Amino acid sequence: MNGIKVVHLTSVHARNDTRIFRKECCSLSSYGFSVSLIVADGMGNDSDSGIKVTDVGKPKGRLDRVLRVTNLIYKVALSEDAAIYHIHDPELLLVGYRLKKKGKIVIFDAHEDVTKQILSKPYLSKVSRLIVSSLYAVFEKVICKNIDFVVAATPYIRRKFYRMGIDSVDINNYPLLNEFVITDSSWSSKKTQVCYVGGLTRVRGIKEIVLAVEKARNDIDLVIGGDFSEDEFKTEILSLVKDSKTKYKGWLDRKGVNEVLHSSIAGLVTLHPIPNYLDALPVKMFEYMAAGIPVIASNFPLWKEIIDSNECGYCVDPFDVDEIASKIDSLARSPDLAKRMGENGQRAVVEKYNWNIEEKKLILLYSDLTS
């Protein structure tokens, strides 16, 4: 696009974040935009895939991040003198507002429904959650009405902004086809394991899947990859997996994730039914499908519709350890069924749940905003 300058901003996410960097920034760069990324991770300035990465330094804590670091990000962003600024964190909404006041085009990327997310915060009392969620909803609405556009990570989030009269489009966080789709992999070469890759928290159902694999009648392992967000929960889970059938791999890079998925006979995504998850589209579910393995997922209506209509796995009660174990056993006993479900899921990703399709919506949006 004739080198139109674009800056993406995040104070929370990693510089190599899959949605921000590997999908959105790289896609924009490939279409001729001049793309920069501002981060706050303390890893220094760099350049990757033709994209300039500027680091404002790692915050000393949450308050420092919200107050001092966001101001630093604003100053660096303004010095870039770009045409479009694309912000990725709710705490940067004020930065976006200030940039808009300077005559810039500003996009907010709503990765999650934060108003619902707040309602599930365990460190807030029930009354505090309601108050904070309501206050944030007002703040978000006022700011987003005064910037140019909202990019929503799911159709549900897009509809939320649409009802507020805010211009928005859903650009779903679907997989990159060239990352996971391997059409010539042999099912017979797989290990006797199922997997979970992602954030490791209580509400993501980690304890239940560990217990389910222990109950499974077939000799099958569980491989877990990711970071624990709470030390107490990490200690609890690691005490369960010691000398058990669960193998904890820690944080995995994209190559490591790929290897785990292609070695497994199923992927688990049995999240608890908290408000923020019910209408989410978890990228790990589609990555499992892209890798050609069946999915065992929570029986939320939206997820059940996707999995049942594509015949690519099972939906279960995420609290029912016996049901999860039963579905693991079913796939372990029936490799032909598991292979067929995996192929169905992969076909669905190739046809409709992939980044190539979402990329076109992103480029169209940027083209419209700069025309």
JOQUINOR-V433633 format. One line per field, one symbol per residue. ss: DSSP state (~ for helix, > for strand, _ for the rest). phi: phi as a letter, one per 30 degrees, with the letter a starting at -180 (. if undefined). A space follows every 10 residues. Layout:
ss->???
phi->???
//
This chain:
ss->____>>>>>_ _______~~~ ~~~~~~~~~~ ___>>>>>>_ _____>>>__ >>>>>_____ _~~~~~~~~~ ~~~~~~~~~~ ___>>>>__~ ~~~~~~~~~~ ~___>>>>>> ___~~~~~__ _____~~~~~ ~~~~~~~~~~ ~~~~____>> >>__~~~~~~ ~~~____>>> ____>_~~~~ ______~~~_ __>>>>>__> _~~~_~~~~~ ~~~~~_____ >>>>>__>__ ~~~~~~~~~~ ~____>>>__ ___~~~~~~~ ~~~__>>>>_ ____~~~~__ __~~~~~~~~ ___>>>>>__ ~~~~~~~~~~ __>>>>____ ~~~~~~~~~~ ~~~_~~~~~~ ~~~~~~~~~~ ~__>~~~~~~ ~~~~~~~~~~ _
phi->.hiedbbcbb ccdddceddd ddcddddddd cjdccbbcbb bicidabbhi cdccccjddd ldddddcddd dddddddddd hddbcbcbbe dceddddddd ddiddbcccd dbddededdc dddcdedded ddddddeded dddddccdac ccdbeddede ddddicdabd cdddddddcc dbdcdcdddd ddbcbbbldc bddciddddd dddddedddb ccccbkcdcb dddddddddd ddhcdcccci dbdddddedd ddcccaccbc ddddedcecd bddddddedd dibdccbddd eddddddddc hblbcbddcc ddddddddde dddbeddddd dddddddddd dbcbdedded dddddddddc d
//
